Amino acid sequence: MPRERVFHAPLPGSDALKSALYFDAPESFDPNCLSEYDQPGGYYRYLLNEDYREYMTLSKSMTDAVSPDILVEYGQKLESETYPEYLRAAGSAYVEASLLAADTSAVDRLAIAMRGEQIWQRQLVSELYAGRNLTFEVGDRNEYGGHRTALNLATMPLVKSIIVGNVSNGVMASVLADIAHITDSINIEYQAAIEQDDWAMQAQHKGLLFEAIALMAALVIDDPRYVPLLSTVRGGSGLYNARQTHDIMIVNQHWGNIRKVIPIEIKSRLTKRAKRRYNALVVPGGVRLTINEDDPSGTVDAFSRFVRGGASVDEELAIENIATQFRETLRLYQQGLVRFDDIASSGLMRFHRNDEVVKHFPEFGTPITRV
């Protein structure tokens, strides 16, 4: 893939992250109202919004019961809110609807996707505005750097390409470059958190770095049949339908026809609890997504040089190895039996047993025998 060409294309994620700093949130939004949400247990206050709570309780597996019309309806209800979390969910609902609306014209689906994109851009402005103007001490849960939203915006060219039925190598290359730029920014804040001994922010940024590395590894594979996206908002939350929780979704598509969606959960380290909890493919980032075990920083730097064409031979080989192993675990996971509850749901998302993965990569955990 010719890395030197991609910088001539727009980078919607990293560009939005920079430009959002020059805008103020609506006057109706007081960021200090978030103080009651940004404390231990404070997230549950978001659930007092009935529309948000109902959206979050929907199945994560993209079943027939969760139709595009239902998702658009939730998007319409939540987009009038001012809090970033509600806007994040509204944008996610619209984008998911655009992918699932296979019986709708490409023009209408693109309009739905672009509506979600615009809401995420609004959310990014509000989130960064909050980060600049908060007068209370930020708690463990919330991070006001806008990076996750920027990553979502970076993948929007992939969403639009799926809709029009043509995921080109050039689009995948430009998205890879965009994600690499954003990941550089996350890495800077991660290093600052280390220097400040801020363990909560270290954990947040480290987890997001591993997710970004997984996205980049999937893009390095350079197979338009397998398109990586971040999970939907409810897909990434473990509050409801916890066993379906996942961080990344790989959209298996052919000329715009989505055949299935493969869920992936990224963990820095695999614990016994994680092995039991998730039906998704659980990838140990500290083992399978790093050049130097457990520390994502060196891997991020290597990807950055790889995209710009300045990686060493050893770094290129290491990145290709990460991508190859990622592809292999994805292949093995799909060979596992589909879980019974997933078959019954008739959803696009496929949750498999992980026995085949464990046979070749024992560190992925003990084979799960329960349904």
N, C-alpha and C positions, 0 to 999 in steps of 0.2 A: 504494500500500500504506500503510495508516494506521500510521505508526511509533509513535505515542504509545500504542498498545494493547498492544504486545508485552511491555512490562515487567510486565504483570500475570501473565504466564506464568512457570513455572519456567525457570531457565537452568542446565541440568544440568552443562554444562562449566565455566563460571566459578564456579558454586556449589561444585562438587567441588574446584576449584583452591583455593578459600578454606578449605573445611572440612577438607581433607586435612591441613592444617598442625596441626590439633588432635589428630591421632592419631599413635601410634608404630607402627613396623613390628613384625612378630613378633619375639620374642626370638631366634629361630633365624637371623635375618638380621643379619649384621655388615656394614655398608656398606663398611668398610675392606678387606673381601675383594675389592672391585671394583678395587682398585689395579692388580692384574695385568691387568685387562681394559682399563683406562683409560690406555693408553699406545700409542705407535706400534706397530701390528700386534697389539695386545692383543685386538681384536675377534675374531680367529680362535680365541681360546680358547673363545668361546661355542660354536663348532662342534664342540668335543669332546663336547658333549651330542648324542647320536645322534638323538634325537627332534627337537631344534631344527634340526639340520643337514638331516635328511630333509624337514622342513617347508619350509625355505628353498629346497631344490632343486626343489620342485614348480613346474610351469608357472605363470606369472603370468596367463595368458590365460583362466582360468576354463573349462578344457576339461572334457569329459565324464569324462576320466580322474581329475580331482580332484573326487570326489563329496563331498556334504555329510557323509556318514558318515565318510569319511577325514579331513576337516577336524575334525569333532567328536572323533575319536579322538586327533588331535594336540593339540587343546585340552585333553582330559582328561589326557593325559600331561604336558603342560607346566604346567598350573595348580597342580600340587603343588610347583613350584619356588619359590624365594624371590627370585631375582634379578629386578629389574624388566624386563630385556630378555626373559626367558623368559615372564613374565606378559604382557608386551605382545603377544608372538606368540600366546599362548594365547587372549587376548581377541579378537585379530584373526581367528584360525581359527574361533572360535565365531560371530562376527558375519558373516563371509563365508558360513559354512554356512547361517545363517538366511536369507540372501538367495537362496542357490542351491537351497534345499530346496522347490522349487515344488510337489512332489507330497505334501508334508507339510501337515497342518492349520495354520491361522494360529496357533492356540493353542500348538501345539508349537514352531512357528518363533519365536514371541515368547519362549517360555521359553529357547530356545537363544540368541537375541539378548540377553536379559537376563542370561544367564549370562556372556556375553562382557563385557557392561557392568559387571557386578559385579567381574570380574577386573581390568578396567581401573581401576576405583576402588581396588582393592587395590594395583595397580601404582603408581598415583598417590601413595598414602600412602607406599609404600616408596621411591619416587623422591625425593619431597620430604624424607623422613626422611634419606636418604643425603646429599642436598644440605646438610642442616643439620649432619650429624655426621661428614663425611669429614675425615680428618686428613692426607690426601695432597693434593698439588696436582692439580687437575682437568686432564686432558689436552685435546687439541683435539677429540676425537670426541664425548664425552658431554656432555650438557647436562642438569642436574638441576633444571630449573625446572618440569617437568611440563606444558609448554604443548602439546606434540603430543598427549599423552594427553587433555588437556582439550578440544582441538579434536575428537578422536574422540568423546568423550562428548557434546560439543555437537551432533554430527550424529546421535546415536542416535534422536532423535524422527523424523528422516527415514527411518532404517532401519525403524523400527517402522511408520511410515506406509506405506512400500512394502509391507510384509508384509500389512497389513490392507487394502491396495488403495485408500487414500485419502490422497494427499499434498495437504493443504489449503494455501491461501495463508497462513492463520494460523500453521501449523507452520513454513512457510518463513520467515515474518517473525520468529518467536521464535528460530529457529536463527540467522538473520542477526544479531539483537541479541546472542545469546550469543557468537558468533564475534567480533563487534565488541568486546565486553568483554575477551575473552581477548587479542585482538590489541593492545588498549591496553596490557595487561600486558607482552606481548612487546616492544612499542615502547619501554617504559620501560627494560627491560634492554638493548635495542639502543642506546639513547642513552647509557646508563651505560658500555657497552663502548666506544663512540666516545670518551667523555671519558677513559677509562682506557687508550686506545690498545691495546685487546685485540683484535687483528685476527681471531683464531680465533673468539671469541665474536661479533664483528661479523658474520662470514660466516655463522655458524650462525643467528643471529637474523634476518639480512637474508633468507636463503633461506626461513625459516619465515614471515616477514612476507609475502613474495610469494605463498606457497602460500595463506595465509589470505586475502589480497586476491583471489586467484583464486576461492576458495570464495564470498566475499562477492559478487563480480561475477556469478557464476553464479546466486546467490540473488536478486540485484537484477533479473535477467532475469524472474524470477517466473513460470517455466513449469514446472508440476509434472511435465511429461513428461521433464524433464531435471534429475535430482537429483544434486548434487555431494557427493562423499564423499572423504576422504583415501584414499590407496591402502592396500592390505593391507600388513602388515609385509614379507612377501617381495616384494610388488610394488614397494615403494620401495627395495629393496636392489639394488645393481648387481652383487652378487657372483656370482649364478647367473642364467642366461638374461638376460644384461645388456641385450640389445636390446629386451626387453619392459619394462624399468624405467620407472616412471612415479610421479609424486607425487600426482596427483588422478585420480579416476575419475568420469565423468559417467554415471549410470545412466539409460538411456533406457527408461522404463517407461510403461505405460498401465494404470491401475487395478490396479496390483500385478503385472502381467505384464511381466517384464523382457525387453525385446526385444534389447538389446545394451548393452555397456559401452564407453565411449570413454575411452582413456587419455590423460592430459596430463602432460607433464614441464615443470616451471617452472624456468627458468634466469634469473639476474640479467642475464647477457649471453650471447648466442649465440656459441659458438666453432665453428671448423671441426670440431673433434672431436665436439662435441655434435650438430651437424647430421648427422654420419655415424653416430653411435653409436645413436641412439634411433629406434625405430619409432613411438613415440607422437608425438602432436602436441606439438612443443616450442615453448613460448611464451616469448619474451624479456620477462621481467618489467620490466626497466629501460626498455623502450620501450612495451609494451602494457598494463602494469598499474600505471602511476604517473601522477600529475598532474605532478609534477616529475621529469624523467627521472633514472632510476637510484636515486633516494632514495625508499624506500617510506614514510618517516615522515609526510610531509605528506598522502599518500593515506590512510594509516591514520587520521589525525586527521579528514580530511574524511568518511570512512565513519562514524566515530564520531558526528560531528555530524549526518550524514545519518540515521542510525538514530534519534537522539534528537529529530530534527525541527528542529535548529538550524543546518543547513548553509546557506551562502549560495547565491544563484542560480547563481553561477559554479561552486561546488563540486558542486551537484546536476547541472548540465550536464556537468561533467567526469566524474562517476561514471556517469551514464547513457551517456556516450561510451565509457568503459572497458567497461561491460557490453555495449553494442551491438557493439563490436569483438570482444569475447570470443565472443559468440554467432555473429558472422559467421565468425570463424576456425574455430569448431567446425563450422559448416555446410559450409564449404569443405573442411575436412579429410575429412568424411564423403563428399564427392563424389569423392575420390581412389580409385583402385583399391585393393581389399583385397589385402594382400600374400599371396602364394601360401602361405607357411608358416602364415599365420593361417587361410586357407581349409581347409588340410589338418588343422588342429588342431580344428576345429569348436567353438571356444570362444565364449563370450558376448562376450569382449573383442575389439574390432575394431581392428586396426592397419592404417591406410591409408597410401598414398603421400601426400606432401605437395605434389605438383605444383600442385594447384588453389589451395592457400593461397598459395604463392609467387607465382603469377600476379598476385594482388591485393595481397599484402604481401611485397615482395621481401626485406625484412630477415629473414624466416623462413628464408632459406637457398636454396641452389641446389637445383633439383628433383632428387630422388633417382631415379636410373634403375635402381639395383640392387634385386633382391628381398631 
